[in-house]
């Protein structure tokens, strides 16, 4: 009877231990499933959990990086005021669709003015061109050219107005400064408050433009001179030989190309300068460069639990401040 009771007690203990093991296993499995659903494997003790979690994060970052920053549907959603867009995207859209910048800026009332004025200039240019073709009058030709210039200025004005009216809390906005200088050299510098740079850029444009025009004129001169000399053949008796004509022609053509490159560089530098200094507008640059050396106290150099008096966790040292 005692043996039976002992055996029964042993069996009961084993059964209880088995039940406890099963309960622990079920709890561990549930924890692993929760971590799996949340994308975390480290707490579950899964081999390679850390690298797996890193791979998931890298994959998510890669997907986010490949996501297009702006699309055509997003552009039209922004025009419907259901989304926002950057000033560069708005400007690019207004280049293709004149007046779309005014729609995004909430100034749709300007559209009839823009299209009415542009349409009037275009219609006048067509009428003047028809009159010039029929009569051959120089006045009709000049009026046609003025009408074309007026339509171009209206288009240009719509682009500039869109950039000016763009709403942004950042002042100055680097992209706005860049577009200002792209539309009108020096305007970005005026927007940044760097007025003294405007004569420099316009001086560079003037010098390079003058060299461009001068070298182009000389290039055409020697080019036409060479063509006439070749056409004259043996009857040519000018003071400049054909070889010298070719040398001068190529020389001025090369100088003209250099002048074009210089003009483009000054124009691009004007845009880059406006963008960079708009970014640096909040950069604090002080003329006061000082070095101060003073004694200082270094506290809590050791955990407070290791000492009995806070005096022993303080040290005396030198404090150096460099202001620039």
C-alpha positions as CSV (number, residue, x, y, z in Angstrom):
1,X,0.0,0.0,0.0
2,X,2.8,2.4,0.8
3,X,4.7,1.5,-2.4
4,X,1.5,2.2,-4.4
5,X,1.2,5.5,-2.8
6,X,4.8,6.3,-3.5
7,X,4.5,5.3,-7.1
8,X,1.4,7.4,-7.4
9,X,3.2,10.4,-6.0
10,X,6.1,9.9,-8.4
11,X,3.8,9.7,-11.3
12,X,2.0,12.8,-10.2
13,X,5.3,14.7,-10.0
14,X,6.3,13.6,-13.5
15,X,3.0,14.6,-14.9
16,X,3.1,18.0,-13.3
17,X,6.7,18.6,-14.6
18,X,5.6,17.5,-18.1
19,X,2.7,19.9,-18.0
20,X,5.0,22.8,-16.9
21,X,7.4,22.0,-19.8
22,X,4.6,22.0,-22.3
23,X,3.3,25.3,-20.9
24,X,6.7,26.9,-21.2
25,X,7.1,25.6,-24.8
26,X,3.7,27.0,-25.8
27,X,4.6,30.4,-24.3
28,X,8.0,30.5,-26.1
29,X,6.2,29.6,-29.4
30,X,3.6,32.3,-28.9
31,X,6.4,34.9,-28.2
32,X,8.2,33.8,-31.4
33,X,5.0,34.2,-33.5
34,X,4.4,37.7,-32.1
35,X,8.0,38.7,-32.9
36,X,7.6,37.2,-36.4
37,X,4.4,39.3,-37.0
38,X,6.2,42.5,-35.9
39,X,9.3,41.7,-38.0
40,X,11.6,41.2,-34.9
41,X,13.4,37.9,-34.4
42,X,16.0,38.8,-31.9
43,X,13.8,38.2,-28.8
44,X,12.7,34.8,-30.1
45,X,16.3,33.5,-30.1
46,X,16.2,32.6,-33.7
47,X,19.6,31.9,-35.2
48,X,20.8,34.7,-37.4
49,X,18.0,36.9,-36.0
50,X,20.1,40.0,-35.9
51,X,21.2,39.7,-39.5
52,X,17.7,38.8,-40.6
53,X,16.3,42.0,-38.9
54,X,19.1,44.0,-40.5
55,X,18.3,42.6,-44.0
56,X,14.6,43.5,-43.5
57,X,15.6,47.0,-42.6
58,X,18.0,47.3,-45.5
59,X,15.3,46.0,-47.9
60,X,12.8,48.5,-46.6
61,X,15.3,51.3,-47.0
62,X,16.1,50.1,-50.5
63,X,12.4,50.1,-51.5
64,X,12.1,53.6,-50.0
65,X,15.1,54.8,-52.0
66,X,13.8,53.4,-55.3
67,X,10.4,55.0,-54.8
68,X,10.1,57.9,-57.2
69,X,10.3,61.3,-55.6
70,X,7.8,62.8,-58.0
71,X,5.6,61.5,-60.8
72,X,3.2,63.0,-63.3
73,X,0.1,61.8,-61.3
74,X,1.6,63.4,-58.2
75,X,2.0,66.7,-60.2
76,X,-1.7,66.8,-61.2
77,X,-2.7,65.9,-57.6
78,X,-0.7,68.9,-56.5
79,X,-2.5,71.1,-59.0
80,X,-5.8,69.9,-57.6
81,X,-4.4,70.9,-54.1
82,X,-4.5,67.4,-52.9
83,X,-0.7,67.2,-52.4
84,X,2.3,69.4,-52.3
85,X,5.4,69.7,-54.5
86,X,8.7,71.4,-54.6
87,X,9.3,74.7,-56.3
88,X,11.6,73.0,-58.9
89,X,8.8,70.5,-59.9
90,X,6.3,73.4,-60.1
91,X,8.7,75.4,-62.3
92,X,9.4,72.5,-64.6
93,X,5.6,71.9,-65.0
94,X,5.0,75.5,-65.7
95,X,7.6,75.4,-68.5
96,X,5.6,72.7,-70.3
97,X,2.1,73.9,-69.2
98,X,2.2,77.8,-68.8
99,X,-0.1,78.9,-66.1
100,X,0.1,75.7,-64.0
101,X,2.3,77.4,-61.5
102,X,-0.5,80.0,-61.0
103,X,-3.0,77.2,-60.4
104,X,-0.8,75.6,-57.8
105,X,-0.2,78.9,-56.1
106,X,-3.9,79.5,-55.8
107,X,-3.9,82.3,-58.3
108,X,-5.9,80.9,-61.1
109,X,-7.4,84.3,-61.8
110,X,-4.2,85.2,-63.6
111,X,-4.7,82.6,-66.3
112,X,-7.0,84.7,-68.4
113,X,-4.5,87.6,-68.3
114,X,-1.6,85.4,-69.3
115,X,-3.3,83.5,-72.1
116,X,-5.2,86.7,-73.2
117,X,-2.0,88.8,-73.5
118,X,0.0,85.9,-75.1
119,X,-2.8,85.1,-77.5
120,X,-3.0,88.8,-78.5
121,X,0.7,89.0,-79.2
122,X,0.7,85.7,-81.2
123,X,-2.4,86.8,-83.2
124,X,-0.8,90.1,-84.0
125,X,2.5,88.4,-85.0
126,X,0.6,86.2,-87.5
127,X,-1.3,89.2,-88.9
128,X,1.9,91.3,-89.3
129,X,3.7,88.4,-90.9
130,X,0.9,88.0,-93.5
131,X,1.1,91.7,-94.2
132,X,4.8,91.5,-94.5
133,X,4.6,88.6,-97.0
134,X,2.0,90.5,-99.0
135,X,3.6,93.9,-99.1
136,X,7.2,93.4,-98.1
137,X,7.2,96.5,-95.9
138,X,10.0,96.7,-93.3
139,X,7.6,98.2,-90.8
140,X,5.4,95.1,-91.0
141,X,8.4,92.9,-90.4
142,X,9.5,95.0,-87.4
143,X,6.0,94.9,-85.9
144,X,6.0,91.1,-86.4
145,X,9.2,90.8,-84.5
146,X,7.9,93.0,-81.7
147,X,4.8,90.8,-81.4
148,X,6.9,87.7,-81.1
149,X,9.1,89.3,-78.5
150,X,5.9,90.3,-76.6
151,X,4.6,86.8,-76.5
152,X,8.0,85.5,-75.3
153,X,8.1,88.1,-72.5
154,X,4.6,87.1,-71.5
155,X,5.7,83.5,-71.2
156,X,8.8,84.5,-69.3
157,X,6.7,86.7,-67.0
158,X,4.4,83.7,-66.2
159,X,7.4,81.6,-65.1
160,X,8.9,84.4,-63.0
161,X,5.5,85.1,-61.4
162,X,5.1,81.4,-60.5
163,X,8.5,81.4,-58.7
164,X,7.8,84.6,-56.9
165,X,4.4,83.5,-55.7
166,X,5.5,80.1,-54.4
167,X,4.7,79.8,-50.7
168,X,7.5,78.5,-48.5
169,X,8.4,78.9,-44.8
170,X,12.1,78.8,-45.5
171,X,13.6,82.2,-46.2
172,X,15.7,82.4,-48.3
173,X,14.7,79.3,-50.2
174,X,17.8,78.0,-52.1
175,X,15.8,76.6,-55.0
176,X,14.0,79.9,-55.4
177,X,17.4,81.8,-55.5
178,X,18.7,79.4,-58.2
179,X,15.6,79.9,-60.3
180,X,15.8,83.6,-59.9
181,X,19.3,83.7,-61.2
182,X,18.5,81.3,-64.0
183,X,15.6,83.5,-65.2
184,X,17.5,86.8,-64.6
185,X,21.2,86.8,-63.7
186,X,21.8,88.7,-60.5
187,X,18.2,88.4,-59.2
188,X,19.2,85.5,-57.0
189,X,22.0,87.6,-55.5
190,X,19.5,90.4,-54.8
191,X,17.2,87.8,-53.2
192,X,20.0,86.7,-50.9
193,X,21.0,90.3,-50.1
194,X,24.4,90.1,-51.9
195,X,23.8,93.2,-54.1
196,X,27.6,93.8,-54.4
197,X,27.9,90.7,-56.6
198,X,25.5,91.8,-59.3
199,X,28.0,94.2,-61.0
200,X,30.6,91.4,-61.0
201,X,28.4,88.9,-62.8
202,X,27.1,91.5,-65.2
203,X,30.6,92.6,-65.9
204,X,31.7,89.1,-66.6
205,X,28.7,88.6,-68.9
206,X,29.4,91.9,-70.7
207,X,33.1,91.1,-71.3
208,X,32.5,87.6,-72.5
209,X,29.6,88.7,-74.6
210,X,31.7,91.4,-76.2
211,X,34.5,89.0,-77.0
212,X,31.9,86.6,-78.4
213,X,30.5,89.2,-80.8
214,X,33.9,90.6,-81.8
215,X,35.4,87.2,-82.6
216,X,32.2,86.1,-84.4
217,X,32.5,89.2,-86.6
218,X,36.1,88.6,-87.4
219,X,35.5,85.0,-88.1
220,X,32.8,85.8,-90.6
221,X,35.0,88.5,-92.2
222,X,37.9,86.1,-92.9
223,X,35.6,83.3,-93.8
224,X,33.8,85.4,-96.5
225,X,37.2,86.8,-97.6
226,X,38.5,83.2,-98.2
227,X,35.3,82.2,-100.1
228,X,35.7,85.3,-102.4
229,X,39.4,84.6,-102.9
230,X,38.7,81.0,-103.9
231,X,35.9,82.0,-106.2
232,X,38.2,84.6,-107.9
233,X,40.8,81.9,-108.6
234,X,43.9,83.1,-110.4
235,X,42.4,86.6,-110.6
236,X,42.8,87.1,-106.8
237,X,45.5,89.7,-106.1
238,X,44.7,90.6,-102.4
239,X,47.4,91.4,-99.8
240,X,46.5,88.4,-97.6
241,X,47.3,85.0,-98.8
242,X,44.9,82.1,-98.7
243,X,46.9,80.4,-95.9
244,X,46.8,83.5,-93.8
245,X,43.0,83.7,-94.3
246,X,42.6,80.2,-93.1
247,X,44.8,80.8,-90.1
248,X,42.9,84.0,-89.1
249,X,39.5,82.3,-89.8
250,X,40.3,79.3,-87.5
251,X,41.9,81.5,-84.9
252,X,38.8,83.8,-84.5
253,X,36.5,80.8,-84.6
254,X,38.4,79.2,-81.8
255,X,38.4,82.5,-79.8
256,X,34.6,82.8,-80.4
257,X,34.1,79.3,-79.0
258,X,36.1,80.2,-76.0
259,X,34.0,83.3,-75.5
260,X,30.8,81.2,-75.7
261,X,32.2,78.8,-73.0
262,X,33.2,81.8,-70.8
263,X,29.7,83.3,-71.1
264,X,28.0,80.0,-70.2
265,X,30.4,79.6,-67.2
266,X,29.6,83.0,-65.9
267,X,25.9,82.4,-66.2
268,X,26.2,79.0,-64.5
269,X,28.4,80.4,-61.7
270,X,25.8,83.0,-61.1
271,X,23.2,80.3,-60.5
272,X,25.5,78.2,-58.3
273,X,26.5,81.3,-56.2
274,X,22.8,82.1,-55.6
275,X,22.1,78.6,-54.5
276,X,25.1,78.1,-52.2
277,X,24.8,81.4,-50.4
278,X,21.1,80.9,-49.9
279,X,22.1,77.7,-48.0
280,X,24.7,79.6,-46.1
281,X,22.4,82.4,-45.1
282,X,21.9,81.1,-41.6
283,X,25.6,80.1,-41.2
284,X,27.0,82.2,-38.3
285,X,30.3,83.7,-39.3
286,X,31.8,85.9,-36.6
287,X,34.9,88.2,-36.9
288,X,35.5,87.7,-33.1
289,X,38.0,84.9,-32.9
290,X,39.1,84.4,-29.3
291,X,40.7,81.7,-27.2
292,X,39.8,81.6,-23.5
293,X,41.6,79.4,-21.0
294,X,40.1,79.1,-17.4
295,X,40.1,76.6,-14.6
296,X,37.2,74.2,-14.5
297,X,35.7,71.5,-12.3
298,X,35.1,68.0,-13.7
299,X,32.4,66.3,-11.8
300,X,31.2,62.7,-11.6
301,X,34.4,61.2,-12.8
302,X,33.6,58.0,-11.0
303,X,30.2,56.4,-10.1
304,X,28.9,58.0,-6.9
305,X,28.2,54.5,-5.4
306,X,31.9,53.8,-5.2
307,X,32.7,56.8,-2.9
308,X,31.3,58.1,0.3
309,X,31.8,61.8,-0.3
310,X,30.9,63.7,-3.4
311,X,34.2,65.7,-3.0
312,X,36.2,62.7,-4.2
313,X,34.4,62.5,-7.6
314,X,35.5,66.0,-8.6
315,X,38.7,67.0,-10.4
316,X,40.3,70.3,-11.2
317,X,41.3,70.9,-14.8
318,X,41.6,73.6,-17.5
319,X,38.6,74.7,-19.6
320,X,39.4,75.9,-23.1
321,X,36.9,77.9,-25.2
322,X,37.6,78.7,-28.8
323,X,35.2,81.2,-30.4
324,X,35.2,81.7,-34.2
